[in-house]
């Protein structure tokens, strides 16, 4: 990974160094997993569960997403999903609307930027 790509990833809110530690410094694998993340079924599962106001399913999907997000070093995105997970953990969907809306926008922006950077 060249210095420019590393800096661009960091500008997107990724903690590249800690993520690479988890990926045993395998930069190619890390980049593959960054792109693969956006195919994670839990994102769609969260959207569907939220549309049905199923707090239990929302919690499970959001919690799984949070784990992957943290492993990939997506610190900015992690900061947005953590409070949403806690709302769902409490057994309700009330109060998650705005946070989930912001998370969805950030998710889409990060996906678009990473697709461009890593293409």
KEVOBA-31589 format. One record per residue: residue number from 0; residue in one letter; x, y, z of N, C-alpha, C, O, CB in turn. Coordinates in pm, 1 decimal, decimal comma. Glycine has a CB too. Example, Ala and Ser with C-alpha at 12.3 -4.5 7.8 and 13.67 -1.06 7.14 Angstrom:
2
num residuo n.X n.Y n.Z ca.X ca.Y ca.Z c.X c.Y c.Z o.X o.Y o.Z cb.X cb.Y cb.Z
0 a 1319,0 -569,0 780,0 1230,0 -450,0 780,0 1320,0 -330,0 780,0 1423,6 -331,9 846,5 1130,8 -447,3 904,6
1 s 1285,0 -225,0 708,0 1367,0 -106,0 714,0 1290,0 3,0 787,0 1340,9 113,8 803,9 1408,4 -59,8 572,5
This chain:
119
num residuo n.X n.Y n.Z ca.X ca.Y ca.Z c.X c.Y c.Z o.X o.Y o.Z cb.X cb.Y cb.Z
0 x 86,2 -116,8 0,0 0,0 0,0 0,0 90,6 122,9 0,0 176,3 138,9 87,0 -97,9 -0,1 123,4
1 x 70,5 206,7 -96,6 156,2 324,6 -101,8 109,5 429,5 -1,1 -1,6 423,3 51,5 157,7 383,8 -243,7
2 x 195,3 522,8 23,1 169,5 627,1 123,3 43,4 707,3 91,2 -33,2 741,9 181,2 289,4 721,6 133,0
3 x 22,6 736,0 -35,3 -94,4 813,9 -77,1 -224,3 741,1 -43,0 -317,4 801,9 9,8 -88,3 842,6 -227,7
4 x -231,2 611,8 -72,9 -351,5 534,3 -42,4 -373,7 528,2 108,4 -486,0 545,0 156,1 -340,8 391,8 -100,7
5 x -267,0 504,4 182,0 -278,3 499,6 328,5 -334,1 631,3 382,5 -422,3 630,8 468,4 -140,6 469,7 392,7
6 x -283,2 743,3 332,7 -331,7 874,4 377,7 -477,7 895,7 340,7 -555,2 948,7 420,3 -246,4 986,2 317,8
7 x -515,2 854,9 220,9 -654,9 871,1 177,0 -749,3 786,7 262,8 -858,6 831,0 298,1 -669,7 831,9 28,0
8 x -706,1 664,8 295,9 -787,6 579,7 382,1 -802,1 641,9 520,6 -910,0 639,3 579,8 -726,1 439,2 393,0
9 x -694,3 697,0 570,9 -699,1 762,7 701,5 -792,5 883,6 697,2 -863,8 910,1 794,1 -557,7 805,9 745,7
10 x -792,8 956,2 586,8 -883,0 1070,7 571,2 -1029,2 1026,5 570,7 -1118,2 1103,7 606,2 -850,8 1146,5 441,8
11 x -1052,9 903,4 530,6 -1189,0 848,4 530,1 -1230,2 796,5 668,0 -1340,2 743,7 684,3 -1199,7 735,8 427,3
12 x -1142,5 811,4 766,5 -1176,1 770,7 902,7 -1135,0 628,7 937,0 -1188,9 569,3 1030,5 -1321,9 785,1 923,9
13 x -1040,0 573,5 862,3 -993,6 438,1 888,7 -863,3 440,9 967,7 -772,9 518,9 937,9 -975,0 360,9 757,5
14 x -855,1 355,5 1067,8 -732,6 337,0 1143,4 -656,8 222,4 1076,3 -665,9 106,8 1117,4 -761,7 307,1 1296,3
15 x -583,4 257,3 973,9 -516,4 158,9 888,7 -415,7 76,8 967,7 -408,8 -44,8 949,8 -446,7 228,2 772,1
16 x -338,3 139,3 1053,5 -234,2 67,8 1127,1 -291,5 -41,3 1216,2 -242,4 -154,2 1214,8 -153,6 164,9 1210,8
17 x -394,9 -9,3 1293,9 -450,5 -111,6 1383,2 -519,9 -221,8 1303,3 -514,5 -338,9 1340,9 -549,6 -48,1 1482,9
18 x -584,6 -184,5 1193,6 -649,3 -286,1 1110,5 -545,0 -379,0 1048,6 -563,1 -500,7 1046,0 -734,1 -219,7 999,9
19 x -437,2 -321,4 999,5 -332,7 -404,2 939,7 -270,0 -498,1 1042,6 -228,2 -608,7 1008,1 -224,9 -316,1 877,1
20 x -263,4 -455,2 1167,7 -216,4 -546,0 1272,9 -306,3 -669,9 1279,0 -257,4 -782,2 1291,6 -213,8 -473,9 1410,8
21 x -436,9 -648,7 1270,2 -530,4 -761,1 1274,6 -522,1 -847,2 1148,7 -556,2 -965,5 1150,8 -672,7 -710,0 1292,8
22 x -476,5 -786,6 1039,3 -462,1 -858,8 912,6 -317,9 -905,3 890,2 -278,2 -936,1 777,7 -507,0 -770,1 795,8
23 x -240,7 -909,9 998,1 -102,1 -956,7 994,7 -22,2 -884,2 886,8 60,2 -944,3 817,8 -97,5 -1108,2 970,8
24 x -47,9 -754,3 873,4 19,5 -666,9 776,8 1,0 -709,8 631,2 80,2 -672,6 544,6 166,0 -661,5 808,0
25 x -102,3 -787,1 605,1 -131,0 -829,1 468,0 -221,4 -722,3 404,2 -343,8 -727,5 415,7 -199,3 -972,2 464,6
26 x -158,6 -627,2 337,9 -230,5 -513,0 281,9 -328,9 -553,8 173,4 -438,5 -498,5 164,4 -132,6 -412,7 226,2
27 x -290,3 -649,6 91,6 -379,3 -694,5 -15,5 -507,6 -754,4 41,7 -617,6 -724,5 -4,9 -308,2 -797,4 -104,9
28 x -492,2 -838,9 142,8 -609,0 -900,3 205,6 -696,4 -793,2 271,8 -819,0 -796,9 261,0 -565,3 -1006,1 309,6
29 x -632,9 -698,7 339,7 -707,7 -590,3 404,2 -791,5 -514,0 302,0 -909,6 -488,7 325,7 -611,7 -494,0 476,3
30 x -732,9 -477,8 191,1 -805,2 -403,7 87,8 -920,7 -486,0 31,3 -1027,7 -431,9 3,6 -710,0 -362,7 -24,9
31 x -899,7 -615,8 14,2 -1007,8 -704,1 -33,9 -1123,2 -705,7 66,0 -1239,8 -699,8 27,3 -954,9 -848,7 -57,1
32 x -1090,1 -713,8 193,9 -1193,4 -717,9 296,7 -1266,2 -584,5 309,5 -1385,4 -581,3 339,9 -1132,5 -756,6 430,2
33 x -1195,3 -475,2 286,6 -1262,3 -344,4 288,1 -1373,1 -341,6 184,2 -1484,4 -297,8 213,2 -1161,2 -230,1 261,8
34 x -1344,0 -387,6 64,5 -1444,5 -388,2 -41,5 -1554,2 -491,3 -14,8 -1671,6 -466,7 -42,5 -1378,5 -416,2 -176,3
35 x -1515,4 -605,2 38,5 -1611,6 -712,0 66,5 -1711,5 -670,5 175,4 -1825,2 -717,6 177,2 -1537,6 -839,9 108,9
36 x -1668,9 -583,4 264,6 -1755,6 -537,8 373,5 -1888,9 -484,8 321,7 -1992,9 -507,0 383,7 -1685,3 -429,6 454,7
37 x -1886,3 -416,2 210,3 -2008,1 -352,5 160,3 -2108,0 -452,1 102,3 -2218,2 -414,4 62,5 -1972,7 -250,5 55,5
38 x -2068,9 -579,0 97,8 -2159,3 -686,3 57,5 -2217,9 -757,6 179,5 -2297,9 -849,9 164,4 -2085,9 -786,9 -32,4
39 x -2179,1 -716,1 299,4 -2222,4 -782,8 422,1 -2376,1 -782,4 430,7 -2439,4 -677,1 422,5 -2160,2 -713,3 547,0
40 x -2433,5 -900,0 447,1 -2578,7 -914,7 452,1 -2640,9 -844,7 572,0 -2760,0 -813,9 570,6 -2615,1 -1060,5 454,7
41 x -2562,0 -819,5 675,0 -2617,9 -756,5 794,6 -2663,6 -613,6 770,0 -2751,4 -564,2 840,7 -2516,3 -758,1 905,7
42 x -2606,8 -547,3 672,7 -2652,5 -411,4 641,8 -2797,6 -415,3 590,6 -2882,4 -340,6 639,3 -2558,8 -344,6 536,0
43 x -2825,0 -500,1 495,1 -2961,4 -513,7 443,7 -3055,9 -567,6 549,9 -3171,7 -526,8 559,0 -2963,3 -605,1 321,8
44 x -3004,4 -659,4 629,4 -3083,1 -716,6 739,3 -3124,3 -607,7 838,6 -3237,2 -607,1 887,8 -3002,8 -827,1 811,7
45 x -3032,8 -516,6 867,2 -3062,7 -405,3 958,3 -3170,8 -315,6 898,6 -3264,1 -276,1 968,5 -2935,0 -322,8 987,8
46 x -3158,9 -283,6 770,6 -3256,9 -195,6 706,7 -3396,2 -259,1 708,8 -3495,5 -192,8 738,8 -3214,7 -164,2 561,6
47 x -3401,7 -387,3 676,7 -3530,0 -458,9 674,6 -3590,4 -465,1 815,0 -3709,1 -438,0 833,5 -3511,5 -601,9 618,0
48 x -3508,8 -500,8 912,5 -3558,2 -511,4 1050,2 -3605,6 -375,4 1101,0 -3705,3 -367,2 1172,6 -3448,4 -567,6 1143,0
49 x -3535,1 -269,5 1064,6 -3575,7 -136,4 1110,5 -3707,7 -95,5 1046,2 -3791,4 -33,1 1111,3 -3466,6 -32,5 1078,7
50 x -3726,7 -129,4 920,7 -3853,1 -95,4 854,2 -3970,1 -167,3 920,4 -4083,8 -120,5 914,0 -3846,8 -131,3 704,5
51 x -3942,5 -280,4 983,6 -4045,6 -356,7 1054,9 -4047,1 -325,2 1204,9 -4127,1 -380,8 1280,3 -4023,7 -506,6 1033,8
52 x -3958,1 -235,8 1246,6 -3945,3 -197,2 1388,7 -3921,4 -319,0 1478,5 -3976,9 -328,8 1588,0 -4072,0 -122,7 1435,3
53 x -3838,2 -411,0 1430,4 -3801,5 -531,0 1504,6 -3669,5 -504,0 1576,2 -3562,1 -524,5 1519,6 -3790,2 -655,6 1409,8
54 x -3677,8 -458,1 1700,2 -3560,0 -415,6 1775,5 -3460,8 -529,5 1796,9 -3339,7 -508,0 1790,8 -3602,1 -358,7 1909,5
55 x -3510,7 -649,9 1821,7 -3421,3 -763,9 1845,5 -3337,4 -792,1 1720,1 -3215,6 -807,9 1728,8 -3503,0 -890,5 1885,8
56 x -3401,7 -798,2 1606,0 -3331,1 -823,1 1480,0 -3239,4 -705,6 1445,7 -3129,1 -725,4 1394,7 -3431,8 -847,6 1365,3
57 x -3284,8 -584,2 1473,6 -3200,6 -465,7 1451,4 -3073,2 -475,3 1533,7 -2963,4 -449,4 1484,3 -3277,2 -336,2 1486,9
58 x -3089,4 -513,0 1660,2 -2973,2 -524,4 1747,7 -2874,5 -627,5 1694,7 -2754,6 -600,7 1687,1 -3016,6 -561,5 1889,4
59 x -2924,3 -744,9 1658,1 -2834,6 -851,2 1610,6 -2758,6 -808,8 1485,7 -2638,1 -832,2 1475,4 -2913,9 -978,7 1581,8
60 x -2827,9 -746,8 1390,9 -2763,7 -704,1 1266,4 -2665,5 -589,7 1291,8 -2553,5 -591,2 1240,8 -2869,6 -660,9 1163,6
61 x -2707,4 -491,1 1370,4 -2621,7 -375,7 1397,8 -2498,9 -416,6 1479,5 -2389,1 -366,1 1456,3 -2700,8 -266,9 1472,2
62 x -2517,6 -506,8 1573,7 -2406,5 -553,9 1656,0 -2304,3 -629,0 1570,1 -2183,8 -610,4 1586,5 -2458,2 -644,7 1769,7
63 x -2352,1 -712,9 1479,5 -2262,1 -785,1 1388,9 -2186,6 -687,7 1299,0 -2066,1 -702,4 1278,6 -2341,0 -886,3 1303,2
64 x -2256,8 -588,7 1245,6 -2192,6 -486,5 1162,5 -2085,7 -411,6 1240,6 -1976,3 -386,5 1189,9 -2296,6 -388,0 1108,7
65 x -2118,2 -376,3 1363,9 -2022,8 -303,2 1447,1 -1893,2 -381,5 1462,7 -1784,5 -324,0 1455,7 -2083,2 -273,4 1584,6
66 x -1903,9 -511,2 1483,8 -1784,8 -594,3 1499,0 -1697,1 -592,2 1375,3 -1575,1 -579,1 1385,0 -1824,3 -736,2 1530,7
67 x -1758,8 -605,1 1260,0 -1682,5 -602,8 1135,1 -1621,5 -464,6 1113,5 -1505,5 -452,8 1074,0 -1772,5 -641,3 1015,2
68 x -1699,0 -362,0 1139,2 -1652,4 -223,5 1123,8 -1528,8 -199,1 1210,6 -1431,2 -139,2 1165,3 -1765,0 -123,5 1161,1
69 x -1533,9 -245,2 1333,9 -1420,0 -226,5 1424,7 -1298,3 -306,2 1378,2 -1185,9 -256,5 1384,2 -1458,2 -268,0 1567,5
70 x -1319,8 -427,8 1332,6 -1207,6 -508,7 1283,8 -1140,4 -447,5 1162,0 -1019,9 -463,3 1142,6 -1255,0 -648,2 1250,3
71 x -1218,0 -377,7 1080,1 -1163,1 -313,9 960,6 -1104,7 -175,8 989,9 -1053,2 -109,6 899,7 -1270,5 -302,2 854,5
72 x -1112,4 -132,9 1114,4 -1054,5 -4,3 1152,2 -1134,8 115,2 1104,4 -1080,3 224,8 1091,6 -916,0 5,8 1098,8
73 x -1262,0 96,5 1078,1 -1348,2 204,9 1030,1 -1399,1 285,4 1150,4 -1516,8 280,0 1186,0 -1468,2 148,2 946,1
74 x -1307,8 359,1 1210,9 -1337,3 425,5 1337,2 -1451,4 526,7 1327,6 -1536,2 533,4 1416,6 -1214,2 494,1 1387,4
75 x -1453,7 604,5 1221,3 -1560,1 704,9 1206,4 -1696,5 637,5 1197,8 -1791,8 680,8 1262,6 -1535,8 791,9 1080,9
76 x -1705,7 533,1 1118,9 -1831,2 460,0 1104,1 -1867,8 390,1 1235,3 -1985,4 382,5 1271,1 -1820,8 357,1 989,2
77 x -1768,3 339,6 1305,8 -1792,6 274,6 1435,1 -1853,8 373,8 1533,7 -1943,7 339,0 1610,3 -1661,1 216,3 1492,4
78 x -1804,6 496,8 1531,0 -1858,3 598,5 1619,7 -2004,6 628,8 1594,2 -2077,2 670,8 1684,3 -1778,9 723,6 1606,7
79 x -2047,2 607,1 1471,0 -2187,8 631,2 1437,4 -2277,0 512,6 1471,0 -2393,6 531,2 1506,0 -2200,8 664,0 1290,4
80 x -2224,9 392,4 1461,1 -2312,3 276,4 1484,7 -2322,3 239,5 1633,4 -2422,3 181,7 1676,0 -2261,2 156,1 1405,7
81 x -2220,9 272,1 1711,1 -2222,7 233,3 1852,8 -2347,4 282,5 1927,2 -2411,1 201,9 1995,1 -2099,0 286,8 1921,7
82 x -2385,5 410,8 1918,0 -2505,7 453,8 1990,6 -2633,8 389,6 1936,6 -2730,1 370,8 2010,9 -2518,2 605,0 1984,0
83 x -2634,9 356,6 1809,1 -2751,7 291,3 1749,9 -2765,0 150,1 1807,1 -2874,9 106,0 1840,6 -2740,4 287,0 1594,5
84 x -2653,3 80,7 1817,7 -2654,3 -54,1 1876,2 -2710,2 -48,9 2017,5 -2788,1 -135,8 2056,7 -2511,9 -115,2 1877,1
85 x -2671,2 51,7 2093,8 -2718,5 61,8 2232,3 -2868,1 87,9 2239,7 -2935,3 37,1 2329,5 -2643,9 172,1 2305,5
86 x -2921,4 166,5 2146,5 -3066,5 187,4 2143,1 -3136,4 54,0 2120,0 -3230,8 19,9 2191,3 -3105,7 289,5 2032,3
87 x -3090,5 -21,0 2021,4 -3151,9 -150,2 1990,6 -3131,1 -249,6 2104,6 -3218,2 -332,0 2132,5 -3094,5 -206,8 1860,2
88 x -3016,0 -241,8 2169,9 -2987,8 -331,8 2283,0 -3092,4 -313,1 2392,8 -3126,7 -407,5 2464,0 -2845,3 -306,2 2339,6
89 x -3141,8 -191,7 2405,3 -3241,4 -163,7 2509,4 -3379,4 -219,0 2473,7 -3472,2 -210,9 2554,3 -3251,1 -13,4 2533,3
90 x -3393,3 -274,9 2353,8 -3518,3 -340,1 2317,3 -3617,0 -252,0 2243,5 -3735,1 -285,2 2233,6 -3582,7 -391,9 2438,1
91 x -3569,4 -140,3 2191,9 -3658,8 -49,5 2120,3 -3591,6 2,2 1993,4 -3469,7 -4,9 1978,1 -3700,2 68,3 2210,7
92 x -3672,6 53,3 1904,7 -3621,8 121,3 1784,9 -3640,1 272,5 1798,5 -3591,0 349,7 1716,1 -3693,8 69,4 1657,5
93 x -3711,3 313,4 1903,4 -3739,0 455,8 1925,8 -3609,6 531,9 1948,3 -3526,3 492,9 2030,2 -3833,6 475,1 2046,0
94 x -3593,9 639,8 1875,2 -3476,7 723,6 1889,1 -3360,9 685,9 1798,4 -3256,5 751,1 1800,9 -3431,5 720,1 2028,3
95 x -3378,1 581,7 1718,5 -3269,1 537,1 1630,8 -3277,0 599,4 1491,7 -3182,2 589,4 1413,8 -3270,7 385,8 1618,7
96 x -3388,3 662,8 1460,5 -3411,9 713,4 1324,2 -3299,2 802,1 1272,0 -3239,5 773,2 1168,3 -3541,3 790,9 1320,4
97 x -3271,0 908,3 1343,4 -3171,5 1004,7 1295,0 -3031,5 944,5 1290,8 -2956,8 966,4 1195,5 -3171,3 1129,1 1383,4
98 x -2996,9 869,5 1392,9 -2865,1 806,4 1395,4 -2848,6 705,8 1283,2 -2742,4 697,5 1221,5 -2841,9 738,6 1528,6
99 x -2954,1 629,0 1256,7 -2947,9 530,4 1149,3 -2943,5 599,6 1013,0 -2874,8 554,0 921,5 -3068,4 434,7 1157,0
100 x -3016,1 708,0 1000,6 -3012,4 784,9 875,5 -2870,8 837,4 848,9 -2821,1 828,0 736,6 -3113,3 902,9 881,2
101 x -2806,6 892,0 951,3 -2669,2 941,8 936,8 -2572,7 827,3 906,9 -2484,2 840,7 822,3 -2624,9 1016,3 1064,5
102 x -2589,9 714,0 976,8 -2505,6 597,2 952,0 -2519,7 550,9 807,9 -2419,7 521,8 742,2 -2541,6 483,1 1048,3
103 x -2642,5 543,9 758,0 -2665,7 500,2 619,9 -2597,0 592,4 520,5 -2537,6 545,8 423,3 -2815,5 494,3 590,1
104 x -2604,6 721,1 543,9 -2539,0 817,1 454,2 -2386,8 799,8 459,1 -2320,8 798,7 355,3 -2577,9 962,3 492,4
105 x -2332,4 786,5 578,4 -2188,0 766,9 593,5 -2144,2 635,3 530,4 -2038,8 628,2 467,2 -2148,3 770,0 741,9
106 x -2224,8 531,5 547,6 -2196,3 400,0 488,5 -2187,2 413,1 336,5 -2091,9 365,2 275,0 -2305,9 296,1 527,9
107 x -2286,8 478,1 276,7 -2288,3 494,3 130,8 -2169,5 577,5 82,2 -2106,5 543,5 -17,9 -2419,7 560,0 86,2
108 x -2139,4 685,4 152,4 -2026,7 770,3 113,1 -1895,1 694,4 122,5 -1812,6 700,7 31,4 -2021,0 896,0 200,7
109 x -1875,8 622,7 232,4 -1753,0 546,1 249,2 -1742,9 438,2 141,7 -1636,1 417,3 84,2 -1747,2 483,0 389,7
110 x -1852,2 370,7 115,1 -1853,0 268,6 9,7 -1810,7 329,8 -123,6 -1723,9 276,0 -192,4 -1993,2 204,1 -2,9
111 x -1871,9 441,2 -159,5 -1840,1 505,2 -287,2 -1693,2 548,4 -293,8 -1626,4 529,2 -395,4 -1931,1 626,4 -309,3
112 x -1644,1 606,7 -184,5 -1505,2 651,7 -182,6 -1407,3 536,2 -188,7 -1307,8 542,6 -260,9 -1478,8 733,7 -59,0
113 x -1434,8 429,7 -113,0 -1343,7 314,9 -113,7 -1346,4 241,3 -246,5 -1243,3 192,1 -292,5 -1379,1 219,0 -1,5
114 x -1462,6 233,4 -307,9 -1470,3 169,9 -440,8 -1381,4 244,7 -539,3 -1315,9 183,6 -623,7 -1617,1 166,5 -492,6
115 x -1379,6 375,4 -528,4 -1295,1 457,3 -617,0 -1147,7 441,3 -581,5 -1063,6 420,8 -669,1 -1335,5 606,1 -608,2
116 x -1117,3 450,8 -452,5 -977,2 442,2 -408,6 -914,5 306,9 -436,9 -797,2 298,7 -473,4 -967,6 471,3 -260,9
117 x -991,6 201,8 -420,4 -936,7 66,1 -427,4 -960,6 -1,9 -561,4 -924,4 -118,2 -579,8 -995,9 -18,0 -318,3
118 x -1020,9 69,9 -654,4 -1051,4 10,1 -786,2 -925,2 -17,4 -864,3 -931,8 -67,3 -976,7 -1143,1 101,8 -867,6
